[in-house]
């Protein structure tokens, strides 16, 4: 019987078995059942093959001679194919890590728009020209880096096609994309869509594996850039390997412990759905999720009671199949993620007040009840560390100055949300929050035209999305012409 889905590596426009001989298993987080036992893991020889294919495509053949307009045509064709195969892509992601297909589809509909956005940029990569001075005509042009590797988190794999692959290709690079070992199926499926769109062999390659495969990419001397999304600890290792090899460029988008601030004049009918559904999207397994909630003391009793009720209503649907389009909340990704979250909840029960949730739901799979802690101690791990799960921590505040200090009292700085009817205060507080992204009167949601990235340990200053992400995948060359 033919396999339900592709499990081999995608290198040079072909699916190939891993030379490493290693495979890994994927289990369905709804019930622990085996989804696949033969996901091929890229070892050193496999990474070398992918790099060789990407290098050849960059330096030789049709891609090396292709102008921006033609690259844009191919990006548009991929967008069309992705749109037609959206349901299959989402199903594969759901089988691997449990994201409900309904929520995933609403999010994934934006991905083709990113590819079309960068398709429009592909033939508009202008440089700078300066007036002649001292007999010299000077200009700056922007060029691709070469072979770039993209290492993505497992929570919404297809988003990273848009944030990493699309701008890298628009700029003229070739790409090696490593899917997470937790959710490799959608990425491996996408390989054939790039070939079908007309991208030449070696331009886009997909490998899978865990930390060892990521290290091979970060340390490879012929890769010119690593674009990484994941945890701070893993990002630090990627940067170290890159520095010790060829000092390749590194773009890091790391974790978050994002604050949401609700002032006394906030519209609670708007705030509550954002604080609940916005936070619990993908079971809280989102780096920008606002997991620290600061509520003005004058409205705290009412808001906390309403959130508790909302979380409990959402919890009633927990345990339903993620493949049901009406399911909103699914399981967490796997047993390792489940164990980590439950350890945080156990710690939180000692350092904060649990008002709802805090338990596994059912006796199979990795379903965790939406959980709320209030009044944590200042050194509580549930307050200070990224949990990456459905655990919300609430504190009350008195003054604007106080809440700004608390919101910034973290080494993270990825996202924030502010709820108030006073737009002057909203903008004033947004300016003072140490965060790369801020949503006002909504949970922050990425957009194709604006920058996404973090301050402090949530990133290294690079940005994804928009023209800002495109510039990450290019390098400037200055040329001076001496006039006679």
Secondary structure, 3 states (H helix, E strand, C coil): CCCCCCCCEEECCEEECCCCCCEEEEECCCCCCEEEEEEECCCHHHHHHHHHHHHHHHHCHHHHHCCHHHHHHHHHHHHHHHHHCHHHHHHHHHHHHCCCHHHHHHHHCCHHHHHHHHHHHCCCCCCEEEEEECCEEEEEEEEECCEEEEECCCCCHHHHHHHHHHHHHHCCCEEEEEECCCCCHHHHHHHHHHHHHCCCCCCEEEEECCHHHHHHHHHCCCCCEEEEECCHHHHHHHHHHHHHCCCCEEEEECCCCCEEEECCCCCHHHHHHHHHHHHHHHHHCCCCCCCEEEEECCCHHHHHHHHHHHHHHHHCCCCCCCCCCCCCCCCCCCHHHHHHHHHHHHHHHHHCEEEECCCECCCCCCCECCEEEECCCCCCHHHHCCCCCCEEEEEEECCHHHHHHHHCCCCCCCEEEEECCCHHHHHHHHHHCCCCEEEECCCCCCCCCCCECCCHHHECCCCECHHHHHHHCEEEEEEEEECC
